[in-house]
Amino acid sequence: MAAFRCARGGLRRVLLIGLAVVAWQSAAPPARATAPTDAPSQKGYWLVASDGSVFGFGDAGDYGSAGGAHLAQPSVGMSATPTGHGYWLVASDGGVFGYGDAGYYGSKGSGRHKKQIVGILATRTGHGYSLVASDGTVASYGDASFRNTHAYSKAIIGLALTPTGQGAWLAANDGTVATQGDAPPYASPPAGTANRTMVGIAGL
């Protein structure tokens, strides 16, 4: 399986901190505020490193990266567009960088967020995204409607949005999960997670 590197300069050792799965569709890009109708083939994925370099595998296309751009803060997350023809990178200061067909809808860059950003999650339409901070606060842009201003005492490591986009599960590193909006509660921390550090969450 071939891989490419979307970065300038020679190879160097970097820390991989994120992954996004390719979602190809054969039809034209979806209309604003509507989700894509074609099922993705999911024949590849990208990895993003802390310096903003992007590595693609399988059918994942080369749309650019922040590698060699000397980011003010390290990259901490990545989210693909529904078409599979682009992706967003987010830095710990909230700066957002779009490539391919990933549109720019705003960011928390230049120190405008009190806490470090830990992840980015695109909407199902690809016309917006949400940024989650380590205190659980969530800022949303474009057609992403979920927002959270309540700060948690535990270290939040990620979020998963409900299908409606009107709620979210916020996961802490100890396995506890807080609910917001229309997100139903489930048992947390789940059995068998004692003495384990959680690093991510994904919704159905």
matplotlib code that plots the C-alpha trace (Angstrom):
import matplotlib.pyplot as plt

x = [0.0, 1.7, 2.0, 2.8, 4.0, 2.4, 5.3, 8.3, 11.9, 13.4, 12.1, 12.4, 11.1, 7.7, 5.0, 1.8, -1.2, -4.3, -6.1, -8.9, -10.6, -11.2, -14.9, -15.1, -18.3, -18.8, -21.5, -21.1, -20.3, -23.4, -25.5, -25.1, -26.8, -27.5, -25.5, -23.9, -26.1, -23.5, -22.0, -18.2, -15.9, -13.5, -10.4, -7.8, -6.8, -4.5, -2.2, -1.3, 1.9, 2.4, 4.3, 1.4, 2.8, 0.1, 0.7, -1.9, -2.4, -4.6, -6.8, -6.2, -5.3, -2.5, -4.2, -1.4, -0.2, 1.3, 4.6, 7.5, 5.2, 6.6, 3.3, 3.0, 1.6, 1.6, -1.2, -3.4, -6.2, -7.6, -11.0, -11.8, -14.5, -17.5, -16.3, -12.8, -11.3, -10.0, -9.4, -8.9, -6.0, -6.3, -3.5, -3.5, -4.1, -7.3, -5.9, -7.7, -6.1, -8.2, -6.9, -8.6, -12.3, -12.2, -13.7, -12.6, -15.4, -13.4, -11.1, -9.8, -6.3, -4.0, -4.6, -8.4, -9.1, -8.4, -7.6, -5.7, -7.7, -7.6, -9.7, -11.8, -14.9, -16.5, -20.3, -21.9, -22.4, -18.8, -19.8, -18.7, -16.8, -16.5, -13.4, -13.2, -10.9, -9.3, -11.8, -14.7, -15.8, -16.8, -16.7, -18.5, -18.3, -20.2, -23.3, -22.0, -24.7, -23.5, -21.7, -20.7, -19.5, -19.5, -16.0, -15.3, -12.7, -11.5, -9.2, -11.4, -9.8, -12.4, -16.1, -18.6, -21.6, -25.1, -26.7, -28.7, -25.7, -27.7, -25.8, -22.5, -20.6, -17.5, -14.9, -12.5, -9.1, -10.4, -13.2, -16.1, -18.3, -20.4, -23.5, -24.8, -28.0, -29.8, -27.0, -28.4, -26.3, -24.7, -22.7, -19.3, -16.6, -17.3, -16.4, -12.7, -11.4, -9.9, -6.3, -6.5, -6.1, -8.6, -7.3, -10.3, -14.0, -16.1, -19.8, -21.9]
y = [0.0, 3.2, 6.3, 9.9, 12.7, 16.1, 18.2, 20.1, 19.1, 15.7, 13.0, 13.6, 12.0, 13.3, 12.4, 11.2, 12.7, 12.1, 10.1, 10.8, 8.2, 8.8, 9.0, 9.0, 9.7, 9.7, 12.4, 16.2, 17.9, 18.0, 21.1, 23.2, 22.0, 18.5, 15.4, 13.4, 10.7, 8.3, 5.7, 6.2, 3.5, 4.1, 2.8, 4.8, 7.2, 10.1, 10.5, 13.9, 14.7, 17.3, 19.5, 19.5, 17.0, 14.7, 11.1, 9.4, 5.7, 3.8, 6.1, 9.1, 12.0, 14.6, 18.0, 19.7, 20.1, 22.5, 20.6, 23.0, 26.0, 26.5, 26.5, 28.6, 25.7, 21.9, 20.2, 18.1, 16.8, 16.2, 15.8, 14.8, 16.3, 14.0, 13.8, 12.5, 15.3, 17.4, 17.8, 20.2, 20.3, 22.1, 23.3, 23.4, 27.2, 26.7, 27.6, 25.7, 24.9, 23.6, 21.7, 20.4, 21.1, 21.8, 25.3, 27.8, 28.8, 30.4, 29.4, 30.1, 31.0, 33.7, 32.8, 33.5, 30.3, 30.0, 26.3, 24.1, 22.7, 18.9, 18.0, 19.0, 17.3, 18.2, 18.2, 15.6, 18.1, 19.3, 22.9, 23.4, 22.0, 22.0, 22.5, 21.0, 22.3, 20.4, 21.9, 20.6, 23.9, 23.6, 26.3, 25.7, 27.3, 27.1, 24.9, 23.2, 24.2, 22.5, 24.8, 24.3, 27.0, 24.9, 24.1, 20.7, 20.1, 16.9, 16.8, 16.4, 14.4, 14.5, 14.8, 12.8, 14.6, 13.1, 12.5, 15.7, 17.8, 19.2, 17.3, 15.7, 13.3, 14.8, 12.2, 12.7, 10.9, 8.9, 7.4, 9.5, 10.9, 14.1, 14.6, 17.8, 18.6, 15.6, 13.1, 10.3, 9.2, 5.8, 4.1, 5.8, 5.1, 1.7, -1.5, -2.5, 1.0, 1.3, 2.4, 3.1, 6.5, 7.3, 9.1, 9.3, 8.9, 8.2, 8.2, 5.9]
z = [0.0, -1.2, 1.0, 0.3, 2.4, 2.0, 3.3, 2.1, 2.9, 3.7, 5.9, 9.6, 12.7, 13.8, 16.3, 14.7, 16.5, 14.4, 11.7, 9.3, 7.1, 3.4, 2.3, -1.5, -3.4, -7.2, -7.3, -7.4, -4.0, -1.7, -1.5, 1.5, 4.7, 3.2, 3.9, 1.1, -0.3, -1.7, 0.6, 1.1, -0.1, 2.8, 0.9, 2.7, 5.5, 6.5, 9.4, 10.7, 12.7, 15.3, 12.9, 10.5, 8.0, 6.4, 5.4, 3.1, 2.5, 0.1, -2.0, 0.3, -2.0, -1.5, -0.8, 1.0, 4.6, 7.1, 7.2, 6.9, 7.7, 11.2, 13.1, 16.2, 18.0, 17.2, 15.3, 17.6, 15.3, 11.8, 10.2, 6.6, 4.4, 3.5, -0.2, 0.8, -1.3, 1.6, 5.3, 8.1, 10.6, 14.0, 16.2, 19.9, 19.9, 17.8, 14.4, 11.6, 8.3, 5.4, 2.3, -0.8, -0.7, 3.1, 3.5, 6.1, 8.5, 11.4, 14.2, 17.7, 16.6, 17.9, 21.6, 21.6, 23.6, 27.3, 27.1, 24.7, 21.8, 21.7, 18.6, 15.6, 14.3, 11.0, 10.4, 8.2, 5.4, 5.4, 5.8, 9.3, 12.3, 16.0, 18.1, 21.6, 24.3, 27.2, 29.6, 27.5, 26.0, 22.4, 19.7, 16.4, 13.0, 9.7, 10.0, 13.2, 15.7, 18.9, 21.4, 25.0, 27.4, 30.6, 31.7, 33.4, 36.1, 34.4, 31.3, 28.2, 25.4, 22.7, 21.7, 19.6, 18.2, 18.0, 14.6, 14.9, 15.8, 18.7, 21.4, 22.2, 24.4, 26.0, 27.1, 29.9, 30.2, 33.2, 31.1, 32.4, 29.7, 30.1, 28.0, 26.5, 24.4, 23.1, 23.8, 26.0, 29.0, 29.1, 31.9, 32.4, 33.1, 31.4, 33.2, 32.7, 32.3, 35.8, 35.8, 32.0, 30.4, 27.7, 24.6, 22.2, 21.6, 18.4, 18.0, 15.8]

ax = plt.figure().add_subplot(projection="3d")
ax.plot(x, y, z, "-o")
ax.set_aspect("equal")
plt.show()
